[in-house]
Amino acid sequence: MNVTTANNTNLKGSLLASGQYDKNGNFIDNENLNLKTKTLTFSNSTDSSYSSNNSFNVGTNIGFSKGAKDSKPNNTDTKINSTNLAFSNSLGYQRNKTLATLGKGNIDIQDKESSDDITSLNRDTNNISKTMINMNYGVDVDATLDHRLLTKEGQKQIAEDFVKTQMITNTIGQIVTNATVGVKDFFNEVEKLNTTYETIKSKIAQDETLSKLLNSPTYTDEQKNAILNNLTQEVMIQLGYNPVTTKLIATTETGRDGEQVKGYYSLKTNSSFVNDLYNSNNYELITTSATEAQRAMDAQDGSTFNQSQEYRDDRAKYSQDFGTNVADYTNFALGYTGQGLLSTATNSLTNTNQVTSTPSVFNSKTANNNIEFAWLSKEEGDNWGVQGAVIGGGIEFLAQTVPAIAKQYYQNGASLTNIDYWQILKDVDYTDVGAMATVGAATPVELGAINSAKNIKKSWDSYKKYDNLADKTTKNLNKKARFENKANDNRNTIVKEVGIQGSIFYGKQKLQEINDVNKGNE
């Protein structure tokens, strides 16, 4: 393209080049521009644009019950469920610059001194426009008012909807992260959680006594057993399984893989165990009880807990998640039915301010559960292990030393109902009792019992010393009688302090039977 100008050529926000546009509208410079001009001047041009938009919308969702005969808005069986409000207000401003552009080719400027400096002239024919400002301001409101928010009952229903929605997200999480749950299990898993929640809500609504226990931090071991069994047994029934008994223990006896146990399920006895040493409140008691209930359901589905360690770990996580769900549903159901919330106040053997009048380690029923747990083959089941567990010295002394000796008695052929628990006291090594008694986790009742037990040992050793003397003088006989009386006094102190009928820790014998035991066997 040839362009000749006798005087001045002025480019103002325009393109002067030789070429053509392709089918997409892009200019292709063929670099064949021949420009001859006396002078060349140029300048860029700018343009601005404004835009604005406003909108407003209101919508109402009306529901009709099955009993409605027509769909007229004023029908008594209709109800406005929600109102939707949508409002939009936007403002836009854009400022563009169009560059003066000269294509490539032969450029002949005769009077360069009177011309603009073409070194600042745009020569890129594909980039002739630049956006300097592009701003958009706006407000968008899209709100839906759920009319259930306007009533307390409606607010409860909304909260329950959130709980049930979470059942879906929890199930998706299980499918994604847990090898023991697959996509094919999705609907069954959601239905399982829904049935569990509805069962718990119904049970709590109907059982006022249980509800009071659940939101109270003060209870006995018998009440703890009620907490452990009432909910989980009903859930198992509604899920189509045979309920199992959950037993409270308080022990440092290890479970499978040598772990301290928070909970354990036994295939041999088809029963679960929850350890009071490692479950400090209602929430944890229910979580652990439901975890072991899930293990019991797995057993009824055919599991023998002999899968690979990886599978066992995944299934343990699944069981613990189920336990957490049960505890969460219990907490929500209490609030939903207007009966408070699940207590998280500490009430276990690890609490220095033990509120139960009879701590679990001294409770005869719990103690017998300890013995049952002690002689179980732990490989015939599985447990929720506790890593790095630390128990106070006094509790550990009572919970670990005595059941170990009782277990040895049992293995040697003794009947559990006939073990002489007072004799067990004499087999205990009391060397470190003084040091153990200084540990902060020990309760006053526990310390009193430990010291009394220690004194029984001392008194009985002294009694035997003087009983074996050949010199049966009055002085020696009096000392023998004095040490015998001290042993009996300390024994009675223990029985009084711990409030149990029978032996100091695990006995089933009545107090009178203990007093009638032959002194030589005592």
C-alpha positions in Angstrom: 0.0 0.0 0.0 1.4 3.4 -1.1 0.6 6.6 0.9 1.9 10.0 -0.1 1.2 13.2 1.9 2.4 16.6 0.7 2.4 18.1 4.2 1.6 16.4 7.5 0.3 12.9 8.2 -1.5 12.8 11.6 -2.4 9.5 13.3 -4.9 9.9 16.2 -5.8 6.6 17.8 -5.7 5.1 14.4 -3.9 2.3 12.5 -2.0 2.9 9.2 -0.7 -0.3 7.8 -0.7 -2.6 4.8 -2.4 -6.0 5.3 -5.8 -7.7 5.7 -8.0 -9.3 8.4 -8.3 -13.0 8.7 -11.6 -14.9 9.2 -11.3 -14.4 13.0 -11.1 -10.6 12.7 -7.3 -10.4 13.4 -5.3 -8.0 11.3 -2.3 -9.5 9.5 0.4 -6.9 8.7 2.1 -7.8 5.4 4.8 -5.2 6.1 4.3 -3.6 2.6 3.4 -0.1 3.7 5.1 2.7 1.7 4.6 6.0 3.4 6.0 9.3 2.1 5.2 12.5 4.0 6.7 15.8 4.9 6.0 15.5 8.6 4.4 12.8 10.9 2.5 13.5 14.1 0.5 11.1 16.3 -1.5 10.8 19.5 -3.5 8.2 21.3 -7.2 8.4 21.9 -9.2 7.4 25.0 -12.8 6.3 25.5 -14.9 5.6 28.6 -18.0 3.5 29.2 -20.4 3.2 32.1 -23.0 0.5 33.0 -25.5 0.0 35.8 -28.1 -2.7 36.6 -30.7 -3.0 39.4 -33.0 -5.9 40.1 -35.4 -7.0 42.9 -37.3 -10.2 43.4 -39.4 -11.8 46.1 -40.6 -15.4 46.1 -42.7 -17.5 48.5 -42.7 -21.3 48.9 -46.1 -22.6 49.9 -46.5 -26.2 51.1 -49.8 -28.2 51.0 -50.5 -31.0 53.3 -51.9 -34.3 52.1 -55.3 -33.5 53.5 -55.7 -30.3 51.4 -58.6 -30.5 49.0 -57.4 -27.8 46.7 -54.3 -25.5 46.4 -55.9 -22.2 47.2 -53.5 -20.0 49.2 -56.1 -19.3 51.9 -56.8 -23.0 52.4 -56.4 -24.0 56.1 -54.1 -26.9 55.2 -51.6 -24.7 53.4 -48.4 -23.3 55.0 -45.8 -20.8 53.9 -42.5 -22.7 54.3 -40.0 -20.1 53.2 -39.6 -16.6 51.6 -36.9 -15.8 49.2 -35.5 -12.3 48.6 -33.1 -11.5 45.8 -31.7 -8.0 45.2 -28.9 -6.9 42.8 -27.3 -3.5 42.3 -24.2 -3.2 40.1 -22.2 -0.3 38.5 -19.4 -0.7 36.0 -16.8 1.8 34.6 -14.2 1.1 31.9 -11.6 3.4 30.3 -9.6 2.2 27.2 -6.7 3.7 25.3 -6.5 3.3 21.5 -2.9 3.6 20.3 -1.8 5.4 17.2 -0.2 2.6 15.3 2.0 2.5 12.1 2.5 -0.7 10.3 5.9 -2.0 9.1 7.3 -1.1 5.7 9.2 1.8 4.0 8.7 5.0 6.0 10.0 8.3 4.5 9.6 11.4 6.7 11.2 14.4 5.0 11.1 16.9 7.9 11.9 14.8 11.0 12.8 17.8 13.2 9.2 19.0 12.8 7.7 15.6 13.3 7.0 13.5 16.5 9.6 11.0 17.6 8.5 7.8 16.1 10.5 5.7 18.5 7.5 6.1 20.9 5.0 5.2 18.2 3.3 1.8 18.5 4.3 -0.5 15.6 2.6 -3.6 16.9 -0.6 -4.0 14.8 -1.9 -6.8 17.0 -1.9 -4.6 20.1 -3.5 -1.3 19.4 -5.9 -1.1 22.4 -5.1 -1.1 26.2 -7.5 -1.1 29.1 -6.5 1.5 31.7 -9.4 1.2 34.2 -11.9 -1.6 34.6 -14.0 -1.4 37.7 -17.2 -3.1 38.7 -19.1 -2.4 41.9 -22.1 -4.3 43.0 -24.3 -5.7 45.8 -26.0 -9.0 45.4 -28.3 -10.3 48.1 -30.0 -13.7 47.8 -31.5 -14.7 51.1 -34.1 -17.3 52.0 -36.0 -17.1 55.2 -36.9 -20.5 56.6 -40.1 -19.8 58.5 -39.3 -22.6 60.9 -36.8 -20.1 62.4 -39.8 -18.1 63.8 -40.7 -20.9 66.2 -38.8 -22.9 68.8 -40.1 -26.1 67.4 -39.1 -25.1 63.9 -35.6 -24.2 65.1 -35.3 -27.7 66.5 -36.3 -29.2 63.2 -33.7 -27.1 61.4 -31.0 -28.2 63.8 -32.1 -31.8 63.3 -31.8 -31.4 59.5 -28.2 -30.4 60.0 -27.5 -33.5 62.0 -29.1 -35.7 59.3 -27.2 -33.9 56.5 -24.0 -34.6 58.4 -24.8 -38.3 58.2 -24.3 -38.1 54.5 -21.1 -36.2 54.7 -19.7 -38.5 57.4 -20.6 -41.5 55.2 -18.8 -40.0 52.2 -15.8 -39.4 54.4 -15.8 -43.0 55.4 -16.0 -44.2 51.8 -13.1 -42.0 50.8 -10.8 -42.7 53.7 -11.7 -46.1 55.0 -10.9 -49.3 53.1 -13.6 -51.3 55.0 -16.4 -49.2 53.5 -17.2 -49.0 49.8 -19.4 -46.9 47.5 -21.9 -49.7 47.4 -22.4 -49.3 51.1 -23.4 -45.6 50.9 -27.2 -46.0 51.3 -27.0 -48.7 53.9 -24.5 -46.6 56.0 -26.7 -43.5 55.8 -29.7 -45.5 56.8 -27.7 -47.1 59.7 -26.8 -43.7 61.1 -30.4 -42.4 60.7 -31.8 -45.5 62.5 -29.2 -45.1 65.3 -30.1 -41.4 65.8 -33.9 -42.1 65.8 -33.4 -45.0 68.3 -31.4 -42.8 70.7 -33.9 -39.9 70.4 -36.8 -42.2 71.1 -35.0 -43.9 74.0 -34.1 -40.6 75.7 -37.6 -39.2 75.2 -39.1 -42.3 76.9 -36.6 -42.9 79.7 -36.4 -39.9 82.1 -34.2 -41.7 84.6 -31.6 -42.5 81.9 -31.7 -38.9 80.7 -31.0 -37.5 84.1 -28.0 -39.9 84.4 -26.6 -38.7 81.0 -26.5 -35.0 81.9 -25.3 -35.6 85.5 -21.6 -35.9 86.5 -22.4 -37.8 89.7 -23.3 -41.4 89.7 -22.4 -44.9 91.1 -20.8 -47.8 89.2 -24.3 -49.4 88.9 -25.5 -46.2 87.2 -22.4 -46.2 84.9 -23.4 -49.7 83.8 -26.9 -48.4 83.0 -25.3 -45.7 80.8 -23.1 -48.2 79.1 -25.8 -50.7 78.2 -29.2 -48.9 77.8 -28.5 -47.0 74.7 -26.1 -49.3 72.8 -28.3 -52.4 73.4 -31.4 -50.7 72.0 -29.4 -49.4 69.0 -28.1 -53.0 68.3 -31.6 -54.3 68.4 -33.0 -51.7 66.1 -30.1 -52.4 63.7 -31.0 -56.1 63.6 -28.3 -57.5 65.9 -28.4 -59.4 69.2 -27.5 -57.0 72.1 -24.4 -57.7 74.1 -23.7 -56.8 77.7 -21.1 -54.1 78.4 -19.2 -54.5 81.7 -17.4 -51.8 83.6 -13.8 -52.6 84.6 -11.1 -50.6 86.3 -7.7 -52.1 85.5 -4.3 -51.7 83.9 -4.5 -55.3 82.7 -3.3 -55.1 79.1 -5.5 -56.2 76.1 -4.6 -57.4 72.6 -1.1 -56.3 71.4 -0.1 -55.5 74.9 -2.0 -52.2 74.9 -3.7 -50.5 77.8 -7.4 -50.7 77.0 -10.1 -48.0 76.8 -12.5 -50.6 75.6 -12.4 -54.3 74.6 -14.8 -56.8 72.9 -14.4 -60.6 73.6 -15.4 -63.2 71.1 -15.2 -65.8 73.8 -17.7 -64.3 76.2 -19.6 -62.2 73.6 -19.4 -59.2 75.9 -17.7 -55.8 75.9 -15.6 -54.1 78.5 -15.2 -50.4 79.2 -12.3 -49.3 81.4 -13.1 -46.6 84.0 -9.5 -45.7 84.2 -9.5 -44.3 80.7 -13.0 -43.0 80.2 -13.4 -39.9 82.3 -17.0 -38.7 81.6 -20.4 -39.6 80.1 -19.4 -38.7 76.6 -16.4 -41.0 76.7 -18.3 -43.8 78.3 -20.9 -43.8 75.6 -18.3 -43.4 72.8 -16.4 -46.4 74.0 -19.4 -48.5 74.7 -20.8 -47.8 71.2 -17.3 -48.5 69.7 -17.3 -51.9 71.3 -20.9 -52.5 70.3 -19.8 -51.9 66.6 -17.1 -54.5 67.2 -19.8 -56.9 68.5 -21.9 -56.3 65.4 -18.8 -57.0 63.2 -18.4 -60.3 65.1 -22.1 -61.2 64.5 -21.4 -60.5 60.8 -18.6 -63.1 60.9 -15.5 -61.2 61.8 -12.9 -63.0 63.9 -10.6 -60.0 64.1 -7.8 -61.9 62.4 -7.5 -59.7 59.3 -4.4 -57.8 58.3 -3.2 -55.1 60.7 -4.0 -52.4 58.0 -7.6 -53.7 57.8 -7.9 -54.0 61.6 -6.7 -50.4 62.0 -9.2 -49.1 59.4 -12.0 -51.1 61.0 -11.0 -49.8 64.5 -11.3 -46.3 63.1 -14.7 -47.1 61.7 -15.9 -48.5 65.1 -14.6 -45.4 66.9 -16.3 -43.1 64.4 -19.5 -45.0 65.1 -19.0 -44.5 68.8 -18.4 -40.8 68.4 -21.6 -40.5 66.3 -23.6 -42.3 69.0 -22.3 -39.9 71.7 -22.9 -36.9 69.5 -26.5 -38.1 68.7 -27.1 -38.7 72.4 -25.9 -35.1 73.2 -28.2 -33.7 70.5 -31.2 -35.8 71.4 -31.0 -34.6 75.1 -31.2 -31.0 73.9 -33.8 -31.8 71.3 -36.1 -33.4 73.9 -35.5 -30.6 76.4 -33.5 -32.6 78.9 -30.2 -30.8 79.0 -26.9 -31.9 77.5 -24.6 -34.8 77.9 -22.3 -34.3 80.8 -18.6 -34.0 80.1 -17.6 -33.4 83.7 -14.9 -35.8 84.9 -16.1 -38.8 87.0 -13.6 -41.6 86.7 -10.7 -43.1 88.6 -8.3 -40.7 87.0 -10.1 -37.8 88.7 -8.5 -36.6 92.0 -11.9 -35.3 93.1 -13.7 -38.6 92.8 -17.4 -38.0 93.3 -18.7 -41.5 93.6 -19.0 -42.9 97.1 -17.5 -46.2 95.9 -14.7 -45.8 93.4 -14.7 -48.5 90.7 -11.5 -50.1 91.9 -13.3 -50.9 95.2 -16.7 -51.9 93.8 -17.2 -55.7 94.2 -19.1 -56.1 90.9 -16.5 -54.1 88.9 -13.8 -55.9 90.7 -15.2 -59.3 89.6 -15.4 -57.9 86.0 -11.7 -57.1 86.4 -10.9 -60.7 87.2 -13.0 -61.9 84.3 -11.1 -59.6 82.0 -7.8 -60.6 83.5 -8.1 -64.3 82.5 -9.5 -63.7 79.0 -7.3 -64.6 76.0 -7.0 -61.2 74.5 -6.3 -62.4 71.0 -9.9 -63.7 70.9 -11.2 -60.2 70.4 -10.0 -56.7 69.8 -9.6 -53.5 71.8 -9.4 -49.7 71.6 -5.9 -49.3 72.8 -4.6 -46.3 74.8 -1.2 -45.1 73.8 1.1 -43.6 76.5 -1.4 -44.0 79.3 -0.3 -42.8 82.7 -2.3 -43.7 85.8 -1.7 -42.4 89.3 0.5 -44.7 91.5 -2.2 -45.5 94.1 -4.7 -46.5 91.5 -2.2 -48.5 89.5 -1.2 -50.4 92.7 -4.8 -51.4 93.4 -5.8 -52.0 89.8 -2.8 -53.9 88.6 -1.2 -55.8 91.5 -4.2 -57.5 93.1 -5.9 -58.8 89.9 -2.6 -60.2 88.7 -2.3 -62.3 91.9 -6.0 -63.2 91.7 -5.4 -64.4 88.1 -2.5 -66.5 89.3 -4.8 -68.1 92.0 -7.4 -68.8 89.3 -4.8 -70.4 87.0 -3.6 -72.6 89.8 -7.1 -74.1 90.1 -8.9 -71.9 92.6 -12.5 -71.0 92.1 -13.2 -67.3 91.6 -15.9 -67.4 94.2 -13.7 -69.1 96.8 -10.4 -67.1 96.4 -9.3 -65.8 99.8 -8.9 -62.1 99.0 -7.4 -61.4 102.4 -4.7 -63.9 101.6 -4.0 -62.0 98.4 -3.2 -59.0 100.6 -0.4 -60.9 102.2 1.1 -61.9 98.8 1.4 -58.2 97.8 4.8 -56.6 97.9 4.2 -53.4 99.8 7.7 -52.0 99.5 6.8 -49.1 97.3 3.3 -48.4 98.7 4.5 -45.4 100.5 5.9 -43.8 97.4 2.8 -44.8 95.4 0.5 -43.1 98.0 2.1 -39.7 97.3 1.0 -39.7 93.7 -1.5 -36.9 93.1 -4.1 -39.1 91.3 -4.8 -41.1 94.5 -8.0 -40.2 96.3 -8.4 -39.9 100.1 -10.5 -43.1 100.2 -7.9 -44.9 98.0 -5.0 -43.7 100.2 -6.8 -44.8 103.4 -7.4 -48.3 102.0 -3.8 -48.7 100.8 -2.4 -47.6 104.1 -4.8 -49.9 106.0 -3.8 -52.8 103.7 -0.2 -52.0 104.3 -0.8 -52.1 108.1 -2.6 -55.4 107.8 0.5 -56.9 106.3 2.7 -55.5 109.0 0.4 -56.5 111.8 0.0 -60.0 110.4 3.8 -60.5 110.0 4.2 -59.4 113.6 1.4 -61.7 114.7 3.1 -64.7 113.1 6.4 -63.7 114.6 5.1 -64.0 118.2 2.8 -67.0 117.4 5.9 -68.9 116.3 7.9 -68.1 119.4 8.6 -71.1 121.6 8.4 -68.8 124.7 4.7 -68.5 125.2 5.0 -65.9 127.9 2.2 -63.6 128.9 4.1 -60.7 127.4 4.5 -62.4 124.1 0.9 -63.6 124.0 -0.3 -60.0 124.7 1.8 -58.7 121.8 0.4 -61.4 119.6 -3.1 -60.4 120.5 -2.3 -56.7 120.1 -1.0 -57.2 116.5 -4.0 -59.5 115.7 -6.4 -56.7 116.9 -4.5 -54.1 114.8 -4.9 -56.3 111.7 -8.6 -56.7 112.3 -9.0 -53.0 113.0 -7.4 -52.1 109.8 -9.4 -54.7 107.9 -12.6 -53.3 109.3 -11.4 -49.7 108.4 -11.0 -50.7 104.8 -14.5 -52.3 104.6 -16.0 -49.2 106.2 -14.1 -46.7 104.0 -14.7 -48.3 100.6 -18.3 -49.2 101.5 -18.3 -52.7 100.0 -19.8 -55.9 101.2 -17.1 -58.6 101.3 -13.5 -58.6 100.4 -11.2 -55.6 100.1 -11.1 -55.5 96.3 -12.7 -58.5 94.6 -14.3 -60.7 97.2 -17.8 -62.0 97.1 -17.7 -63.1 100.7 -19.8 -61.2 103.2 -18.2 -59.3 106.1 -19.3 -62.0 108.6 -17.7 -64.7 106.5 -14.4 -62.8 106.5 -14.5 -62.4 110.2 -15.1 -66.1 110.6 -12.1 -67.1 108.5 -9.6 -69.1 110.4 -6.9 -66.8 111.7 -4.2 -69.1 110.6 -5.4 -68.9 106.9 -6.1 -65.2 107.1 
